[in-house]
């Protein structure tokens, strides 16, 4: 069987080229990585260097105005349609366009269309119109390459990447089975997928139900529960350091617990530096022998300059920057590395807990049965920003129901909650395991197998007489 893995951005690169999924596929099938990334970086990965997979550069795509408006309009249509249940005003706030006149004009047109077609059927209609509006050299080039390559299935590793749209449409028009996967736990409520795919690979049974609610016209048999490959590195022991080695590299002490402060991107948590300052000041009042140490890992798309004043004022904070490459700014322009996969796995393995604003990193720590703490208060100086709005988003419903994390709802609670969570790590053990079981297909470490099996089933449908 011949599989084309379409990798339009850094997240797909991390989840597939830097995990065991690609190697498992290549052990049985011919695999081509069709990518929109710097060729030298892709060619340096282990699967490509070893000759297991063939890299091919994806044709560039200049999205036309009509296609861009319709792609955004179907997002708005879904948000407006499900606004009451999904905290639509919060989702809309995250979609504020830039101040430049052209993006604002596109956004205004898209929001107007989305409001007019705010229903399940309306979003579906915009989705079909979007497919018709995509045209040009990228679509022609993608079709020509697919006709020559003749794959059995095409999988896009990111369902929201506009760069993948022409190639996925070309595959569908040629009758080649196409699939995409949902790359994060919070993605589906954010609006209709950019790509057009016959099949969707999702994290869990709950996510499958969620997708069918947003896309009522979709055949339920086209939604496959496989999990996600992003947690795979936590089950690979070959890159784990001895604890003392890890602590020495970060100038941390063996006798005191270590709390990871995991930063979010600026849009999600613009006041993370204030939270880090609050944490450092609070823990400074604890006697040294019992004082938890802070290891700070910023979000990969954050250059961490906004934390500089806090880090200068509190040199006891251990700084562990992500080792990503190829620019900064957003998730489509930066790329992870094998080195950072190993670094992050070691952070989770050797820290005793994590604190952040609603990040999936709490799931990473739950995999290692370690406590997570969610910051849920508005720090002084936050202005009209309200962290409580963030926790109203749909993907937090299971968190509120199961309570797998500790909550800090007032600054005065910060010290007591942190000390209690670290002193009693098993307190929410059952809730953490229930959260993982509800959010991600089990066993977590077998996601690569389930991906391979799903792709074989999808391809077999085409091959069946």
VOMARKE-320137 format. One line per 10 residues: number of its first residue (from 1); for each residue x, y, z of C-alpha. Coordinates in steps of 0.05 Angstrom, whole numbers. Example, Ala and Ser with C-alpha at 12.3 -4.5 7.8 and 13.67 -1.06 7.14 Angstrom:
# residues 2
1 = 246/-90/156 ~ 273/-21/143
***
This chain:
# residues 465
1 = 0/0/0 ~ 23/71/-14 ~ 8/125/37 ~ 18/200/27 ~ 27/237/92 ~ 12/311/80 ~ 50/353/131 ~ 33/427/123 ~ 62/454/188 ~ 103/444/251
11 = 50/408/291 ~ 43/353/240 ~ 119/350/236 ~ 123/338/312 ~ 67/287/316 ~ 88/244/257 ~ 160/254/236 ~ 186/257/307 ~ 145/200/335 ~ 139/126/319
21 = 77/133/274 ~ 116/143/210 ~ 164/87/225 ~ 107/39/239 ~ 74/57/173 ~ 139/52/134 ~ 153/-18/162 ~ 95/-45/121 ~ 78/7/68 ~ 109/56/20
31 = 105/124/52 ~ 114/193/20 ~ 118/255/62 ~ 86/312/23 ~ 107/373/61 ~ 107/449/63 ~ 169/455/107 ~ 242/472/97 ~ 270/413/57 ~ 335/409/97
41 = 297/401/163 ~ 253/345/136 ~ 311/309/104 ~ 348/310/171 ~ 295/270/207 ~ 309/197/223 ~ 256/165/177 ~ 280/205/117 ~ 354/196/131 ~ 344/121/137
51 = 308/118/70 ~ 244/93/102 ~ 203/149/71 ~ 208/195/11 ~ 200/270/20 ~ 165/312/-33 ~ 152/387/-30 ~ 80/409/-31 ~ 61/460/-85 ~ 56/531/-58
61 = -14/558/-48 ~ -36/630/-56 ~ -106/631/-27 ~ -155/674/-67 ~ -202/723/-33 ~ -265/682/-46 ~ -233/618/-18 ~ -207/655/43 ~ -274/688/58 ~ -312/622/51
71 = -260/583/92 ~ -270/633/149 ~ -345/639/138 ~ -357/565/152 ~ -318/573/217 ~ -362/631/238 ~ -425/594/217 ~ -410/537/264 ~ -391/584/321 ~ -455/625/314
81 = -497/562/307 ~ -470/531/372 ~ -456/597/407 ~ -499/585/469 ~ -470/516/484 ~ -399/531/463 ~ -387/599/495 ~ -389/630/426 ~ -371/700/449 ~ -305/673/477
91 = -289/636/412 ~ -305/699/372 ~ -259/740/417 ~ -201/695/397 ~ -215/709/324 ~ -203/784/325 ~ -172/804/258 ~ -110/846/252 ~ -116/921/244 ~ -95/919/171
101 = -152/937/125 ~ -150/875/81 ~ -155/822/136 ~ -209/864/170 ~ -249/867/105 ~ -243/791/95 ~ -263/779/168 ~ -323/825/162 ~ -348/790/99 ~ -336/722/130
111 = -372/739/195 ~ -431/766/156 ~ -436/703/114 ~ -426/660/176 ~ -483/696/212 ~ -529/687/152 ~ -513/612/147 ~ -511/597/222 ~ -539/526/221 ~ -513/456/210
121 = -538/456/139 ~ -513/527/127 ~ -442/510/151 ~ -444/449/106 ~ -465/492/47 ~ -407/541/59 ~ -360/481/64 ~ -382/458/-6 ~ -376/528/-34 ~ -307/534/-5
131 = -287/471/-43 ~ -312/502/-109 ~ -276/567/-96 ~ -207/534/-89 ~ -172/536/-157 ~ -107/556/-189 ~ -38/528/-201 ~ -32/494/-133 ~ -93/452/-146 ~ -70/434/-217
141 = 0/417/-193 ~ -26/374/-135 ~ -72/336/-182 ~ -16/323/-231 ~ 30/297/-177 ~ -24/252/-147 ~ -41/224/-216 ~ 32/204/-224 ~ 43/180/-152 ~ -23/141/-149
151 = -27/132/-73 ~ -79/89/-38 ~ -94/141/16 ~ -75/214/32 ~ -73/236/105 ~ -68/309/124 ~ -36/316/193 ~ -72/381/208 ~ -146/395/195 ~ -141/470/199
161 = -82/485/152 ~ -104/524/91 ~ -39/503/56 ~ -66/431/54 ~ -133/448/22 ~ -116/444/-53 ~ -79/378/-46 ~ -135/346/-5 ~ -187/370/-56 ~ -145/342/-113
171 = -143/274/-79 ~ -219/274/-69 ~ -232/293/-141 ~ -187/236/-164 ~ -225/187/-121 ~ -165/176/-75 ~ -188/163/-3 ~ -170/223/40 ~ -166/231/115 ~ -146/283/165
181 = -135/281/240 ~ -155/329/295 ~ -90/351/327 ~ -113/380/394 ~ -166/370/446 ~ -196/440/437 ~ -200/443/360 ~ -269/421/340 ~ -310/477/374 ~ -266/529/339
191 = -302/519/273 ~ -307/477/210 ~ -244/444/185 ~ -206/480/130 ~ -189/415/94 ~ -239/371/58 ~ -230/298/77 ~ -271/234/68 ~ -248/208/136 ~ -228/240/203
201 = -183/208/256 ~ -201/232/326 ~ -175/226/397 ~ -233/192/431 ~ -304/167/428 ~ -326/233/459 ~ -290/273/405 ~ -324/228/353 ~ -393/247/380 ~ -371/320/382
211 = -351/319/309 ~ -416/286/287 ~ -454/341/324 ~ -416/395/286 ~ -421/357/220 ~ -489/322/221 ~ -483/305/147 ~ -420/263/158 ~ -425/187/154 ~ -409/161/225
221 = -368/105/195 ~ -319/157/168 ~ -298/179/238 ~ -244/134/268 ~ -222/135/341 ~ -146/128/342 ~ -119/174/397 ~ -61/221/384 ~ 13/209/373 ~ 35/271/411
231 = 41/233/477 ~ 85/179/448 ~ 152/207/472 ~ 131/195/545 ~ 134/120/531 ~ 204/121/499 ~ 255/109/553 ~ 318/114/510 ~ 322/190/516 ~ 308/196/591
241 = 363/224/633 ~ 379/202/704 ~ 342/249/751 ~ 406/277/781 ~ 434/292/712 ~ 370/330/693 ~ 370/369/759 ~ 444/387/752 ~ 433/413/681 ~ 380/460/707
251 = 416/478/772 ~ 361/446/814 ~ 368/412/882 ~ 354/338/893 ~ 322/348/962 ~ 267/397/942 ~ 206/386/896 ~ 205/417/827 ~ 143/451/798 ~ 141/464/723
261 = 109/530/703 ~ 86/516/632 ~ 73/579/592 ~ 16/589/542 ~ 17/630/478 ~ 2/704/483 ~ -69/699/456 ~ -90/645/506 ~ -57/675/567 ~ -30/745/556
271 = -14/753/631 ~ 28/692/642 ~ 88/734/666 ~ 43/761/722 ~ 25/690/742 ~ 99/670/742 ~ 115/731/785 ~ 59/713/834 ~ 84/642/839 ~ 156/663/852
281 = 137/715/904 ~ 89/667/939 ~ 139/609/943 ~ 194/657/968 ~ 156/661/1034 ~ 162/586/1045 ~ 222/563/1087 ~ 277/542/1040 ~ 280/469/1061 ~ 207/460/1042
291 = 204/510/985 ~ 187/481/917 ~ 233/500/860 ~ 205/530/795 ~ 225/505/727 ~ 197/551/673 ~ 184/525/603 ~ 153/577/557 ~ 106/560/500 ~ 145/543/437
301 = 114/601/398 ~ 134/650/452 ~ 204/681/450 ~ 198/690/526 ~ 220/763/524 ~ 156/783/560 ~ 181/743/620 ~ 249/777/621 ~ 234/824/679 ~ 207/767/722
311 = 266/722/707 ~ 315/778/723 ~ 279/793/789 ~ 277/719/809 ~ 342/686/787 ~ 323/623/826 ~ 274/605/771 ~ 305/551/726 ~ 293/570/653 ~ 284/513/604
321 = 268/542/535 ~ 239/495/481 ~ 288/475/428 ~ 247/490/366 ~ 273/522/302 ~ 256/561/239 ~ 228/625/265 ~ 178/648/317 ~ 107/675/315 ~ 55/621/306
331 = 46/545/304 ~ 54/543/227 ~ 122/575/223 ~ 163/539/276 ~ 187/468/278 ~ 203/422/337 ~ 265/379/341 ~ 283/310/366 ~ 323/346/419 ~ 262/382/445
341 = 219/320/444 ~ 271/289/491 ~ 276/352/533 ~ 201/358/544 ~ 196/283/561 ~ 250/295/614 ~ 215/356/642 ~ 152/315/652 ~ 190/255/679 ~ 231/294/730
351 = 186/352/753 ~ 137/336/808 ~ 78/374/780 ~ 56/428/732 ~ 20/495/737 ~ -9/534/679 ~ -71/566/649 ~ -112/508/622 ~ -58/475/579 ~ -57/403/553
361 = 11/398/588 ~ -30/378/649 ~ -48/315/609 ~ 26/301/597 ~ 38/303/672 ~ -25/261/685 ~ 6/207/640 ~ 63/204/691 ~ 10/207/747 ~ 33/275/771
371 = -11/333/794 ~ -33/391/751 ~ -55/459/775 ~ -97/507/734 ~ -92/582/748 ~ -162/611/748 ~ -156/680/779 ~ -146/748/746 ~ -78/777/767 ~ -74/851/786
381 = -62/891/723 ~ -101/843/677 ~ -149/898/655 ~ -214/873/624 ~ -184/804/608 ~ -220/749/646 ~ -189/680/654 ~ -257/653/674 ~ -281/661/602 ~ -227/613/579
391 = -251/558/625 ~ -322/563/596 ~ -298/534/530 ~ -326/465/513 ~ -263/424/521 ~ -260/442/595 ~ -328/409/609 ~ -296/342/626 ~ -245/377/670 ~ -300/411/709
401 = -338/346/715 ~ -281/301/736 ~ -236/352/772 ~ -170/319/753 ~ -131/383/768 ~ -124/430/827 ~ -152/500/819 ~ -125/567/842 ~ -183/616/840 ~ -152/670/883
411 = -80/693/890 ~ -81/678/964 ~ -94/605/948 ~ -31/598/906 ~ 17/577/961 ~ -30/529/998 ~ -55/495/934 ~ 16/485/906 ~ 43/458/972 ~ -17/412/982
421 = -14/385/910 ~ 60/369/914 ~ 54/339/984 ~ -4/294/964 ~ 7/275/891 ~ -42/216/894 ~ -100/259/917 ~ -131/264/847 ~ -101/202/818 ~ -167/168/801
431 = -194/232/769 ~ -131/241/727 ~ -137/170/700 ~ -211/180/686 ~ -195/245/649 ~ -143/211/605 ~ -190/153/591 ~ -246/201/570 ~ -201/246/528 ~ -155/198/491
441 = -162/127/465 ~ -126/76/507 ~ -73/49/512 ~ -41/116/497 ~ 24/85/474 ~ -11/46/419 ~ -35/106/379 ~ 16/91/324 ~ -16/22/314 ~ -86/50/312
451 = -66/103/260 ~ -36/49/216 ~ -97/4/223 ~ -145/61/207 ~ -107/80/144 ~ -107/8/121 ~ -182/3/132 ~ -194/68/94 ~ -151/46/35 ~ -184/-23/34
461 = -252/9/22 ~ -227/36/-44 ~ -193/-29/-63 ~ -254/-72/-46 ~ -294/-93/-108
***
